[in-house]
Amino acid sequence: MQQHTRKRRFAAAIGLGLAALAASSVQTRASETPTPGGVIEIATLYRALPTLSWDPADWNWKVNHDTGQMFEQLFAADLTKAKRLGGPYSFYADAWLPSDAIRGELAESWEWKQNPLRLEVKLRDGARFPAKPGVMEARDLVADDVVYAYNRLLQSPKKVAGYFDHLEKVEAKDPKTVVFTFSKFNSEWGYRFGYGYFSGIYPKEVVQAGISDWKKLNGTGPFLLTDFVQGSAATYARNPDYWGSEKIDGKEFKLPLLDKVVFRNIRDPSTAMTALRQGKVDILESVRWSDVDPLKKTSPQLQWGKWLSMFGQYLAMRTDTKPFDDIRVRRALNMAVNKKEIVDSYYGGQAEMFAYPQHPDYTGYYETLDKMPESIRELYAYNPEKAKKLLAEAGYPKGFSFKVQVCTCNPDHMELLPLVAAYLEQVGVKLEIQPLEYGAFLATALGKTHAPGFFTSTPHSNPTTTLRTGFLPGQQANASMYRDPEFDRRLADAYAEQDEPKRQAMIKDLTREVLDKAPYVWLPTPYVFTAWWPWVKNYGGELRAGANRPGPIYARIWIDQQMKKKMGF
């Protein structure tokens, strides 16, 4: 593998730990030799949610999932470090790549320089946009394409405020070199425009032809979108001009190994499971814990992966509204809910009591509950008597009632909220549950017009984003309306800290603080399962090779057609 050219001392100082991973092919350990070709049908994580937009400048979190097969990025996950290959990582986190698990995708190499602080990225040779009739002639990827994609995001009226405040400018030094000049260091630099939700690189010609039209899309990635029916399926076919290859069993294979990848939109869970049983889908990426045993009984040959949801779920209490402006009330409601019983009885043990706002997958940032101060641990211990005492001290000896909104789009929440309500009623707190359809639910969240109680879940994203989106003023996911200027300042300091071990300590302190303030009733995080047939090869349940981006994973899968036929499918 080609070694990175950046200076080791500087890299260590900023705690990046990025490996020298920019090679056109990578060595993996596989026990079987691939047979290229074939079609894979996948009911993805978002099988119930249709495509929202094809344009990254719309700042829609799902665009990266849908376009990530053709729009490549500067960086992606180093899949050779997957657990199935003996590595340390599962690659299911929604928007988190550990610093030692990042490889160059369109980046051949990258080097940090100072005075001014900047990152110079060398683009790989061989990456090409194929010819697209009516859109563009075939041509090589150049640095101007990266600059163009970045500037479209920067100038979009839909952009997240402050997202690129750490960047002074992005420019093309020469046709194969992009320079990112930093106004200040930001620890999320790689995520925000490297492997993040909106980091896809596409040519100006696609925008000029009409990027919102799926028929006009074109990219350097392993697959190209060739058919799309909204709410039904998206079909991605092999890009014959793709630059990548993979070495398996000592032999070099051109990527992608598959001819086609088909995303199936299947809203109903029972229909999805039936499609899996019948072999109409090869991978069902998300299976609810309660559906696992029935599938194992009817289809014992299925392969399984288990992963802890990357969505923290909770009952948000608006801290700008009485009685939730009183920390005693918020702490009381936490103690009134028997979280261990929810794990054991509701989830059948298939959940973790403590996994938000930090996720156990965040090595170096996550602390287990037993390492927390007693004031935090008691929020997870069922203690209705102390809850009543705190409510009385706060002026509510007979309890109170409040409205809680919940989305009908989430079956788990529709079942779980009444259980939470039953616990709270035992300490005199009554919930008026108001179910909302997805559109109305989202509108209330965006407009900050939601009720004093809001039952929802939030993606973790990564160790810093989870604190920013959940607890800073004005952030969409801050359903508790939490506000603490000192917390905001300290989080900004953590973002600016270049030494990763120091940053980890800062994030741990901030996490402890916000847990202790209890703006949410912290609830358990369930496990989710992935199921696939054994004819799906070179796969171990990996879900994301960047922020919600599975494309590089699919490019390395192959189908054992003989096995599939012998199994009667």
SULKA-V731085 format. One record per residue. N is the residue number from 1. RES is the residue in one small letter. PHI is phi in whole degrees, 0 to 359 (999 if undefined). NEAR is the number of other ideal C-beta (glycine too) atoms within 12 Angstrom. D_LAST is the distance of its C-alpha to the last C-alpha in whole Angstrom. Layout:
n=N res=RES phi=PHI near=NEAR d_last=D_LAST
n=N res=RES phi=PHI near=NEAR d_last=D_LAST
This chain:
n=1 res=m phi=999 near=19 d_last=40
n=2 res=q phi=289 near=21 d_last=42
n=3 res=q phi=282 near=17 d_last=45
n=4 res=h phi=298 near=31 d_last=46
n=5 res=t phi=261 near=24 d_last=49
n=6 res=r phi=290 near=30 d_last=50
n=7 res=k phi=285 near=17 d_last=53
n=8 res=r phi=296 near=17 d_last=52
n=9 res=r phi=297 near=11 d_last=55
n=10 res=f phi=292 near=25 d_last=55
n=11 res=a phi=299 near=26 d_last=51
n=12 res=a phi=294 near=18 d_last=52
n=13 res=a phi=297 near=21 d_last=54
n=14 res=i phi=266 near=32 d_last=52
n=15 res=g phi=68 near=28 d_last=49
n=16 res=l phi=282 near=36 d_last=47
n=17 res=g phi=61 near=28 d_last=45
n=18 res=l phi=285 near=40 d_last=43
n=19 res=a phi=282 near=30 d_last=42
n=20 res=a phi=276 near=26 d_last=42
n=21 res=l phi=233 near=34 d_last=39
n=22 res=a phi=263 near=35 d_last=39
n=23 res=a phi=233 near=28 d_last=37
n=24 res=s phi=284 near=25 d_last=35
n=25 res=s phi=214 near=27 d_last=33
n=26 res=v phi=233 near=36 d_last=32
n=27 res=q phi=272 near=22 d_last=31
n=28 res=t phi=240 near=35 d_last=28
n=29 res=r phi=261 near=22 d_last=28
n=30 res=a phi=225 near=30 d_last=24
n=31 res=s phi=269 near=13 d_last=23
n=32 res=e phi=227 near=22 d_last=21
n=33 res=t phi=273 near=19 d_last=21
n=34 res=p phi=294 near=33 d_last=19
n=35 res=t phi=244 near=23 d_last=18
n=36 res=p phi=298 near=27 d_last=18
n=37 res=g phi=114 near=20 d_last=17
n=38 res=g phi=92 near=28 d_last=13
n=39 res=v phi=237 near=33 d_last=13
n=40 res=i phi=244 near=46 d_last=13
n=41 res=e phi=250 near=39 d_last=13
n=42 res=i phi=232 near=45 d_last=16
n=43 res=a phi=267 near=36 d_last=17
n=44 res=t phi=285 near=41 d_last=21
n=45 res=l phi=306 near=37 d_last=24
n=46 res=y phi=249 near=30 d_last=25
n=47 res=r phi=298 near=35 d_last=22
n=48 res=a phi=271 near=25 d_last=25
n=49 res=l phi=244 near=26 d_last=28
n=50 res=p phi=291 near=26 d_last=28
n=51 res=t phi=298 near=30 d_last=29
n=52 res=l phi=265 near=24 d_last=33
n=53 res=s phi=189 near=28 d_last=34
n=54 res=w phi=260 near=38 d_last=34
n=55 res=d phi=255 near=32 d_last=37
n=56 res=p phi=303 near=45 d_last=38
n=57 res=a phi=289 near=31 d_last=41
n=58 res=d phi=281 near=27 d_last=41
n=59 res=w phi=55 near=28 d_last=40
n=60 res=n phi=259 near=28 d_last=37
n=61 res=w phi=302 near=30 d_last=35
n=62 res=k phi=273 near=33 d_last=32
n=63 res=v phi=300 near=38 d_last=33
n=64 res=n phi=292 near=42 d_last=32
n=65 res=h phi=293 near=42 d_last=28
n=66 res=d phi=277 near=41 d_last=28
n=67 res=t phi=258 near=48 d_last=30
n=68 res=g phi=290 near=48 d_last=29
n=69 res=q phi=278 near=49 d_last=27
n=70 res=m phi=245 near=45 d_last=29
n=71 res=f phi=271 near=48 d_last=33
n=72 res=e phi=278 near=49 d_last=33
n=73 res=q phi=229 near=50 d_last=36
n=74 res=l phi=295 near=45 d_last=39
n=75 res=f phi=231 near=42 d_last=37
n=76 res=a phi=205 near=45 d_last=34
n=77 res=a phi=290 near=46 d_last=32
n=78 res=d phi=276 near=37 d_last=33
n=79 res=l phi=290 near=44 d_last=29
n=80 res=t phi=292 near=36 d_last=30
n=81 res=k phi=262 near=30 d_last=32
n=82 res=a phi=291 near=32 d_last=29
n=83 res=k phi=300 near=22 d_last=29
n=84 res=r phi=295 near=26 d_last=26
n=85 res=l phi=256 near=25 d_last=28
n=86 res=g phi=92 near=13 d_last=31
n=87 res=g phi=273 near=23 d_last=33
n=88 res=p phi=267 near=18 d_last=34
n=89 res=y phi=241 near=33 d_last=32
n=90 res=s phi=269 near=35 d_last=29
n=91 res=f phi=57 near=42 d_last=29
n=92 res=y phi=238 near=37 d_last=28
n=93 res=a phi=301 near=41 d_last=32
n=94 res=d phi=290 near=43 d_last=32
n=95 res=a phi=206 near=41 d_last=35
n=96 res=w phi=221 near=43 d_last=36
n=97 res=l phi=240 near=46 d_last=36
n=98 res=p phi=304 near=33 d_last=39
n=99 res=s phi=298 near=39 d_last=41
n=100 res=d phi=260 near=24 d_last=40
n=101 res=a phi=233 near=35 d_last=36
n=102 res=i phi=248 near=38 d_last=37
n=103 res=r phi=239 near=42 d_last=37
n=104 res=g phi=284 near=41 d_last=38
n=105 res=e phi=255 near=49 d_last=35
n=106 res=l phi=282 near=45 d_last=38
n=107 res=a phi=278 near=43 d_last=41
n=108 res=e phi=279 near=34 d_last=41
n=109 res=s phi=200 near=32 d_last=44
n=110 res=w phi=210 near=41 d_last=46
n=111 res=e phi=219 near=30 d_last=50
n=112 res=w phi=273 near=34 d_last=52
n=113 res=k phi=225 near=23 d_last=56
n=114 res=q phi=242 near=19 d_last=59
n=115 res=n phi=54 near=9 d_last=62
n=116 res=p phi=274 near=18 d_last=60
n=117 res=l phi=295 near=25 d_last=57
n=118 res=r phi=207 near=29 d_last=54
n=119 res=l phi=239 near=43 d_last=51
n=120 res=e phi=257 near=33 d_last=50
n=121 res=v phi=247 near=43 d_last=47
n=122 res=k phi=267 near=30 d_last=46
n=123 res=l phi=277 near=38 d_last=43
n=124 res=r phi=286 near=36 d_last=41
n=125 res=d phi=282 near=18 d_last=41
n=126 res=g phi=98 near=22 d_last=38
n=127 res=a phi=286 near=39 d_last=37
n=128 res=r phi=224 near=30 d_last=37
n=129 res=f phi=272 near=35 d_last=36
n=130 res=p phi=288 near=32 d_last=34
n=131 res=a phi=295 near=18 d_last=36
n=132 res=k phi=227 near=30 d_last=35
n=133 res=p phi=307 near=13 d_last=37
n=134 res=g phi=81 near=15 d_last=39
n=135 res=v phi=239 near=28 d_last=39
n=136 res=m phi=194 near=25 d_last=40
n=137 res=e phi=277 near=15 d_last=40
n=138 res=a phi=297 near=20 d_last=39
n=139 res=r phi=200 near=22 d_last=41
n=140 res=d phi=285 near=24 d_last=41
n=141 res=l phi=293 near=41 d_last=41
n=142 res=v phi=229 near=28 d_last=44
n=143 res=a phi=300 near=32 d_last=46
n=144 res=d phi=299 near=26 d_last=47
n=145 res=d phi=294 near=39 d_last=44
n=146 res=v phi=294 near=44 d_last=44
n=147 res=v phi=298 near=31 d_last=47
n=148 res=y phi=297 near=30 d_last=46
n=149 res=a phi=297 near=41 d_last=43
n=150 res=y phi=295 near=38 d_last=45
n=151 res=n phi=294 near=25 d_last=48
n=152 res=r phi=297 near=33 d_last=46
n=153 res=l phi=295 near=33 d_last=45
n=154 res=l phi=298 near=28 d_last=48
n=155 res=q phi=268 near=15 d_last=50
n=156 res=s phi=291 near=25 d_last=47
n=157 res=p phi=292 near=12 d_last=49
n=158 res=k phi=264 near=21 d_last=46
n=159 res=k phi=295 near=24 d_last=46
n=160 res=v phi=286 near=31 d_last=47
n=161 res=a phi=301 near=17 d_last=50
n=162 res=g phi=81 near=23 d_last=51
n=163 res=y phi=298 near=28 d_last=48
n=164 res=f phi=244 near=32 d_last=49
n=165 res=d phi=296 near=21 d_last=53
n=166 res=h phi=280 near=29 d_last=53
n=167 res=l phi=256 near=32 d_last=52
n=168 res=e phi=274 near=20 d_last=56
n=169 res=k phi=195 near=21 d_last=54
n=170 res=v phi=230 near=36 d_last=51
n=171 res=e phi=215 near=23 d_last=52
n=172 res=a phi=268 near=26 d_last=51
n=173 res=k phi=284 near=25 d_last=53
n=174 res=d phi=203 near=15 d_last=52
n=175 res=p phi=302 near=18 d_last=49
n=176 res=k phi=237 near=26 d_last=47
n=177 res=t phi=229 near=29 d_last=49
n=178 res=v phi=247 near=41 d_last=48
n=179 res=v phi=243 near=30 d_last=51
n=180 res=f phi=259 near=38 d_last=51
n=181 res=t phi=262 near=26 d_last=54
n=182 res=f phi=265 near=30 d_last=54
n=183 res=s phi=280 near=19 d_last=57
n=184 res=k phi=198 near=21 d_last=56
n=185 res=f phi=288 near=34 d_last=54
n=186 res=n phi=226 near=35 d_last=51
n=187 res=s phi=296 near=36 d_last=48
n=188 res=e phi=263 near=42 d_last=45
n=189 res=w phi=305 near=42 d_last=46
n=190 res=g phi=291 near=43 d_last=43
n=191 res=y phi=284 near=38 d_last=41
n=192 res=r phi=289 near=38 d_last=43
n=193 res=f phi=213 near=41 d_last=42
n=194 res=g phi=206 near=44 d_last=40
n=195 res=y phi=223 near=47 d_last=37
n=196 res=g phi=277 near=40 d_last=37
n=197 res=y phi=299 near=42 d_last=36
n=198 res=f phi=237 near=43 d_last=38
n=199 res=s phi=260 near=42 d_last=38
n=200 res=g phi=294 near=51 d_last=36
n=201 res=i phi=253 near=46 d_last=38
n=202 res=y phi=219 near=42 d_last=38
n=203 res=p phi=274 near=39 d_last=41
n=204 res=k phi=301 near=23 d_last=43
n=205 res=e phi=300 near=27 d_last=42
n=206 res=v phi=293 near=39 d_last=39
n=207 res=v phi=295 near=28 d_last=42
n=208 res=q phi=295 near=18 d_last=44
n=209 res=a phi=281 near=22 d_last=41
n=210 res=g phi=121 near=18 d_last=40
n=211 res=i phi=292 near=34 d_last=38
n=212 res=s phi=283 near=21 d_last=37
n=213 res=d phi=266 near=20 d_last=35
n=214 res=w phi=301 near=30 d_last=32
n=215 res=k phi=289 near=20 d_last=32
n=216 res=k phi=264 near=27 d_last=35
n=217 res=l phi=290 near=44 d_last=33
n=218 res=n phi=201 near=46 d_last=33
n=219 res=g phi=201 near=43 d_last=33
n=220 res=t phi=271 near=43 d_last=33
n=221 res=g phi=287 near=46 d_last=30
n=222 res=p phi=290 near=42 d_last=27
n=223 res=f phi=231 near=46 d_last=25
n=224 res=l phi=235 near=39 d_last=27
n=225 res=l phi=288 near=37 d_last=26
n=226 res=t phi=244 near=25 d_last=25
n=227 res=d phi=202 near=21 d_last=24
n=228 res=f phi=207 near=27 d_last=25
n=229 res=v phi=232 near=17 d_last=25
n=230 res=q phi=305 near=17 d_last=27
n=231 res=g phi=81 near=17 d_last=26
n=232 res=s phi=237 near=17 d_last=22
n=233 res=a phi=198 near=30 d_last=21
n=234 res=a phi=234 near=37 d_last=22
n=235 res=t phi=244 near=27 d_last=21
n=236 res=y phi=244 near=41 d_last=22
n=237 res=a phi=254 near=27 d_last=22
n=238 res=r phi=307 near=32 d_last=23
n=239 res=n phi=272 near=38 d_last=27
n=240 res=p phi=293 near=17 d_last=28
n=241 res=d phi=263 near=28 d_last=31
n=242 res=y phi=294 near=37 d_last=30
n=243 res=w phi=281 near=33 d_last=33
n=244 res=g phi=278 near=38 d_last=31
n=245 res=s phi=213 near=25 d_last=29
n=246 res=e phi=222 near=36 d_last=28
n=247 res=k phi=261 near=24 d_last=29
n=248 res=i phi=229 near=30 d_last=26
n=249 res=d phi=52 near=17 d_last=27
n=250 res=g phi=78 near=13 d_last=30
n=251 res=k phi=243 near=18 d_last=29
n=252 res=e phi=274 near=21 d_last=29
n=253 res=f phi=239 near=31 d_last=26
n=254 res=k phi=288 near=28 d_last=27
n=255 res=l phi=264 near=39 d_last=25
n=256 res=p phi=280 near=41 d_last=23
n=257 res=l phi=279 near=40 d_last=20
n=258 res=l phi=266 near=42 d_last=18
n=259 res=d phi=280 near=28 d_last=18
n=260 res=k phi=213 near=32 d_last=18
n=261 res=v phi=237 near=46 d_last=18
n=262 res=v phi=241 near=35 d_last=17
n=263 res=f phi=270 near=44 d_last=19
n=264 res=r phi=259 near=33 d_last=18
n=265 res=n phi=275 near=30 d_last=21
n=266 res=i phi=226 near=32 d_last=20
n=267 res=r phi=285 near=20 d_last=24
n=268 res=d phi=276 near=16 d_last=23
n=269 res=p phi=300 near=25 d_last=22
n=270 res=s phi=295 near=19 d_last=20
n=271 res=t phi=295 near=20 d_last=18
n=272 res=a phi=297 near=32 d_last=17
n=273 res=m phi=293 near=32 d_last=16
n=274 res=t phi=295 near=21 d_last=14
n=275 res=a phi=299 near=31 d_last=12
n=276 res=l phi=293 near=42 d_last=11
n=277 res=r phi=303 near=28 d_last=10
n=278 res=q phi=276 near=19 d_last=8
n=279 res=g phi=75 near=27 d_last=6
n=280 res=k phi=284 near=24 d_last=9
n=281 res=v phi=236 near=38 d_last=11
n=282 res=d phi=270 near=43 d_last=10
n=283 res=i phi=228 near=46 d_last=14
n=284 res=l phi=247 near=44 d_last=16
n=285 res=e phi=286 near=40 d_last=20
n=286 res=s phi=224 near=39 d_last=22
n=287 res=v phi=235 near=39 d_last=21
n=288 res=r phi=295 near=30 d_last=25
n=289 res=w phi=305 near=30 d_last=26
n=290 res=s phi=287 near=24 d_last=26
n=291 res=d phi=261 near=31 d_last=23
n=292 res=v phi=291 near=31 d_last=22
n=293 res=d phi=300 near=20 d_last=22
n=294 res=p phi=301 near=22 d_last=20
n=295 res=l phi=292 near=31 d_last=17
n=296 res=k phi=295 near=19 d_last=18
n=297 res=k phi=288 near=13 d_last=18
n=298 res=t phi=276 near=17 d_last=15
n=299 res=s phi=224 near=30 d_last=13
n=300 res=p phi=294 near=16 d_last=15
n=301 res=q phi=275 near=24 d_last=13
n=302 res=l phi=298 near=33 d_last=13
n=303 res=q phi=264 near=27 d_last=16
n=304 res=w phi=227 near=29 d_last=19
n=305 res=g phi=236 near=31 d_last=22
n=306 res=k phi=232 near=25 d_last=25
n=307 res=w phi=215 near=36 d_last=28
n=308 res=l phi=276 near=34 d_last=31
n=309 res=s phi=313 near=37 d_last=31
n=310 res=m phi=267 near=39 d_last=33
n=311 res=f phi=245 near=33 d_last=35
n=312 res=g phi=280 near=41 d_last=38
n=313 res=q phi=243 near=39 d_last=39
n=314 res=y phi=192 near=43 d_last=42
n=315 res=l phi=260 near=45 d_last=45
n=316 res=a phi=281 near=42 d_last=47
n=317 res=m phi=243 near=43 d_last=51
n=318 res=r phi=294 near=33 d_last=53
n=319 res=t phi=286 near=30 d_last=56
n=320 res=d phi=265 near=20 d_last=58
n=321 res=t phi=229 near=26 d_last=58
n=322 res=k phi=290 near=17 d_last=60
n=323 res=p phi=267 near=29 d_last=59
n=324 res=f phi=277 near=38 d_last=57
n=325 res=d phi=283 near=22 d_last=59
n=326 res=d phi=258 near=24 d_last=60
n=327 res=i phi=298 near=26 d_last=59
n=328 res=r phi=296 near=25 d_last=59
n=329 res=v phi=294 near=39 d_last=58
n=330 res=r phi=295 near=41 d_last=54
n=331 res=r phi=292 near=36 d_last=55
n=332 res=a phi=298 near=41 d_last=55
n=333 res=l phi=294 near=51 d_last=52
n=334 res=n phi=295 near=45 d_last=50
n=335 res=m phi=289 near=36 d_last=52
n=336 res=a phi=280 near=37 d_last=51
n=337 res=v phi=260 near=43 d_last=48
n=338 res=n phi=278 near=29 d_last=46
n=339 res=k phi=289 near=39 d_last=43
n=340 res=k phi=295 near=23 d_last=43
n=341 res=e phi=294 near=24 d_last=42
n=342 res=i phi=297 near=33 d_last=40
n=343 res=v phi=299 near=28 d_last=38
n=344 res=d phi=284 near=17 d_last=38
n=345 res=s phi=266 near=17 d_last=38
n=346 res=y phi=287 near=30 d_last=36
n=347 res=y phi=268 near=31 d_last=33
n=348 res=g phi=60 near=19 d_last=33
n=349 res=g phi=84 near=19 d_last=34
n=350 res=q phi=268 near=28 d_last=31
n=351 res=a phi=199 near=33 d_last=34
n=352 res=e phi=244 near=35 d_last=37
n=353 res=m phi=290 near=33 d_last=40
n=354 res=f phi=227 near=32 d_last=42
n=355 res=a phi=208 near=37 d_last=40
n=356 res=y phi=206 near=43 d_last=41
n=357 res=p phi=280 near=48 d_last=43
n=358 res=q phi=270 near=43 d_last=42
n=359 res=h phi=251 near=37 d_last=39
n=360 res=p phi=304 near=30 d_last=38
n=361 res=d phi=290 near=36 d_last=36
n=362 res=y phi=275 near=36 d_last=39
n=363 res=t phi=302 near=23 d_last=41
n=364 res=g phi=95 near=27 d_last=45
n=365 res=y phi=248 near=35 d_last=45
n=366 res=y phi=273 near=31 d_last=44
n=367 res=e phi=241 near=29 d_last=46
n=368 res=t phi=289 near=18 d_last=45
n=369 res=l phi=299 near=28 d_last=47
n=370 res=d phi=292 near=12 d_last=49
n=371 res=k phi=269 near=16 d_last=50
n=372 res=m phi=277 near=26 d_last=51
n=373 res=p phi=298 near=18 d_last=55
n=374 res=e phi=302 near=14 d_last=56
n=375 res=s phi=297 near=19 d_last=56
n=376 res=i phi=272 near=28 d_last=52
n=377 res=r phi=302 near=24 d_last=51
n=378 res=e phi=289 near=24 d_last=53
n=379 res=l phi=289 near=39 d_last=51
n=380 res=y phi=255 near=35 d_last=48
n=381 res=a phi=259 near=27 d_last=50
n=382 res=y phi=290 near=24 d_last=50
n=383 res=n phi=211 near=26 d_last=54
n=384 res=p phi=298 near=27 d_last=55
n=385 res=e phi=293 near=16 d_last=58
n=386 res=k phi=292 near=22 d_last=59
n=387 res=a phi=299 near=37 d_last=57
n=388 res=k phi=297 near=26 d_last=60
n=389 res=k phi=296 near=20 d_last=62
n=390 res=l phi=295 near=33 d_last=61
n=391 res=l phi=296 near=32 d_last=61
n=392 res=a phi=295 near=20 d_last=64
n=393 res=e phi=297 near=18 d_last=66
n=394 res=a phi=276 near=27 d_last=64
n=395 res=g phi=98 near=17 d_last=66
n=396 res=y phi=231 near=27 d_last=63
n=397 res=p phi=296 near=16 d_last=64
n=398 res=k phi=256 near=14 d_last=63
n=399 res=g phi=81 near=27 d_last=60
n=400 res=f phi=195 near=30 d_last=59
n=401 res=s phi=231 near=20 d_last=56
n=402 res=f phi=204 near=31 d_last=54
n=403 res=k phi=273 near=25 d_last=51
n=404 res=v phi=233 near=40 d_last=47
n=405 res=q phi=261 near=36 d_last=45
n=406 res=v phi=217 near=41 d_last=41
n=407 res=c phi=270 near=32 d_last=38
n=408 res=t phi=292 near=21 d_last=36
n=409 res=c phi=286 near=22 d_last=33
n=410 res=n phi=243 near=27 d_last=33
n=411 res=p phi=302 near=21 d_last=32
n=412 res=d phi=299 near=35 d_last=33
n=413 res=h phi=292 near=32 d_last=36
n=414 res=m phi=295 near=23 d_last=37
n=415 res=e phi=273 near=23 d_last=36
n=416 res=l phi=283 near=36 d_last=38
n=417 res=l phi=299 near=37 d_last=41
n=418 res=p phi=300 near=20 d_last=43
n=419 res=l phi=293 near=29 d_last=42
n=420 res=v phi=298 near=39 d_last=44
n=421 res=a phi=299 near=30 d_last=47
n=422 res=a phi=295 near=23 d_last=47
n=423 res=y phi=296 near=35 d_last=48
n=424 res=l phi=294 near=38 d_last=51
n=425 res=e phi=297 near=23 d_last=52
n=426 res=q phi=291 near=25 d_last=53
n=427 res=v phi=249 near=35 d_last=56
n=428 res=g phi=90 near=26 d_last=57
n=429 res=v phi=257 near=41 d_last=55
n=430 res=k phi=251 near=22 d_last=53
n=431 res=l phi=255 near=35 d_last=50
n=432 res=e phi=261 near=20 d_last=50
n=433 res=i phi=275 near=31 d_last=46
n=434 res=q phi=240 near=24 d_last=46
n=435 res=p phi=288 near=24 d_last=42
n=436 res=l phi=231 near=28 d_last=41
n=437 res=e phi=294 near=16 d_last=39
n=438 res=y phi=305 near=23 d_last=37
n=439 res=g phi=299 near=13 d_last=40
n=440 res=a phi=292 near=21 d_last=43
n=441 res=f phi=298 near=30 d_last=42
n=442 res=l phi=295 near=22 d_last=41
n=443 res=a phi=297 near=17 d_last=45
n=444 res=t phi=294 near=29 d_last=47
n=445 res=a phi=293 near=32 d_last=45
n=446 res=l phi=294 near=17 d_last=46
n=447 res=g phi=275 near=12 d_last=49
n=448 res=k phi=56 near=22 d_last=50
n=449 res=t phi=255 near=19 d_last=51
n=450 res=h phi=290 near=36 d_last=49
n=451 res=a phi=292 near=32 d_last=51
n=452 res=p phi=303 near=34 d_last=52
n=453 res=g phi=246 near=41 d_last=49
n=454 res=f phi=219 near=43 d_last=46
n=455 res=f phi=265 near=44 d_last=42
n=456 res=t phi=206 near=41 d_last=40
n=457 res=s phi=217 near=37 d_last=38
n=458 res=t phi=225 near=37 d_last=39
n=459 res=p phi=295 near=32 d_last=37
n=460 res=h phi=292 near=38 d_last=38
n=461 res=s phi=65 near=40 d_last=38
n=462 res=n phi=203 near=41 d_last=40
n=463 res=p phi=299 near=43 d_last=43
n=464 res=t phi=266 near=40 d_last=46
n=465 res=t phi=299 near=42 d_last=44
n=466 res=t phi=299 near=39 d_last=43
n=467 res=l phi=280 near=44 d_last=47
n=468 res=r phi=294 near=40 d_last=48
n=469 res=t phi=287 near=34 d_last=45
n=470 res=g phi=271 near=41 d_last=46
n=471 res=f phi=221 near=40 d_last=50
n=472 res=l phi=263 near=33 d_last=52
n=473 res=p phi=302 near=24 d_last=53
n=474 res=g phi=84 near=18 d_last=52
n=475 res=q phi=282 near=29 d_last=48
n=476 res=q phi=303 near=28 d_last=46
n=477 res=a phi=275 near=40 d_last=44
n=478 res=n phi=278 near=36 d_last=48
n=479 res=a phi=289 near=45 d_last=47
n=480 res=s phi=276 near=42 d_last=50
n=481 res=m phi=58 near=31 d_last=53
n=482 res=y phi=298 near=38 d_last=53
n=483 res=r phi=213 near=21 d_last=56
n=484 res=d phi=207 near=24 d_last=58
n=485 res=p phi=305 near=13 d_last=60
n=486 res=e phi=290 near=16 d_last=60
n=487 res=f phi=299 near=29 d_last=57
n=488 res=d phi=301 near=25 d_last=56
n=489 res=r phi=296 near=15 d_last=58
n=490 res=r phi=292 near=29 d_last=57
n=491 res=l phi=293 near=38 d_last=53
n=492 res=a phi=300 near=25 d_last=55
n=493 res=d phi=296 near=24 d_last=56
n=494 res=a phi=294 near=35 d_last=53
n=495 res=y phi=300 near=32 d_last=51
n=496 res=a phi=275 near=26 d_last=54
n=497 res=e phi=283 near=28 d_last=54
n=498 res=q phi=275 near=28 d_last=53
n=499 res=d phi=271 near=22 d_last=53
n=500 res=e phi=296 near=31 d_last=50
n=501 res=p phi=302 near=19 d_last=51
n=502 res=k phi=293 near=20 d_last=54
n=503 res=r phi=295 near=35 d_last=51
n=504 res=q phi=299 near=28 d_last=49
n=505 res=a phi=296 near=22 d_last=52
n=506 res=m phi=295 near=32 d_last=53
n=507 res=i phi=293 near=36 d_last=50
n=508 res=k phi=298 near=30 d_last=50
n=509 res=d phi=297 near=27 d_last=54
n=510 res=l phi=294 near=38 d_last=53
n=511 res=t phi=296 near=42 d_last=50
n=512 res=r phi=301 near=29 d_last=52
n=513 res=e phi=298 near=28 d_last=54
n=514 res=v phi=287 near=40 d_last=52
n=515 res=l phi=298 near=38 d_last=50
n=516 res=d phi=295 near=26 d_last=54
n=517 res=k phi=285 near=33 d_last=55
n=518 res=a phi=53 near=37 d_last=52
n=519 res=p phi=288 near=42 d_last=51
n=520 res=y phi=236 near=40 d_last=48
n=521 res=v phi=276 near=44 d_last=47
n=522 res=w phi=290 near=46 d_last=45
n=523 res=l phi=241 near=43 d_last=42
n=524 res=p phi=298 near=40 d_last=39
n=525 res=t phi=252 near=38 d_last=36
n=526 res=p phi=281 near=39 d_last=32
n=527 res=y phi=279 near=29 d_last=30
n=528 res=v phi=237 near=34 d_last=26
n=529 res=f phi=237 near=35 d_last=23
n=530 res=t phi=241 near=39 d_last=20
n=531 res=a phi=236 near=39 d_last=16
n=532 res=w phi=209 near=38 d_last=14
n=533 res=w phi=281 near=38 d_last=11
n=534 res=p phi=293 near=26 d_last=12
n=535 res=w phi=283 near=32 d_last=10
n=536 res=v phi=277 near=45 d_last=13
n=537 res=k phi=253 near=36 d_last=16
n=538 res=n phi=61 near=40 d_last=20
n=539 res=y phi=211 near=40 d_last=19
n=540 res=g phi=220 near=34 d_last=21
n=541 res=g phi=92 near=34 d_last=21
n=542 res=e phi=297 near=42 d_last=24
n=543 res=l phi=241 near=46 d_last=24
n=544 res=r phi=216 near=44 d_last=28
n=545 res=a phi=250 near=44 d_last=29
n=546 res=g phi=171 near=47 d_last=32
n=547 res=a phi=282 near=42 d_last=33
n=548 res=n phi=56 near=39 d_last=30
n=549 res=r phi=242 near=48 d_last=29
n=550 res=p phi=266 near=44 d_last=25
n=551 res=g phi=312 near=49 d_last=25
n=552 res=p phi=298 near=42 d_last=26
n=553 res=i phi=291 near=47 d_last=24
n=554 res=y phi=297 near=44 d_last=21
n=555 res=a phi=295 near=45 d_last=23
n=556 res=r phi=257 near=43 d_last=22
n=557 res=i phi=279 near=46 d_last=18
n=558 res=w phi=226 near=36 d_last=16
n=559 res=i phi=252 near=38 d_last=12
n=560 res=d phi=277 near=30 d_last=12
n=561 res=q phi=295 near=24 d_last=9
n=562 res=q phi=294 near=15 d_last=10
n=563 res=m phi=299 near=22 d_last=9
n=564 res=k phi=300 near=25 d_last=6
n=565 res=k phi=292 near=13 d_last=5
n=566 res=k phi=295 near=13 d_last=7
n=567 res=m phi=278 near=21 d_last=6
n=568 res=g phi=89 near=13 d_last=4
n=569 res=f phi=241 near=25 d_last=0
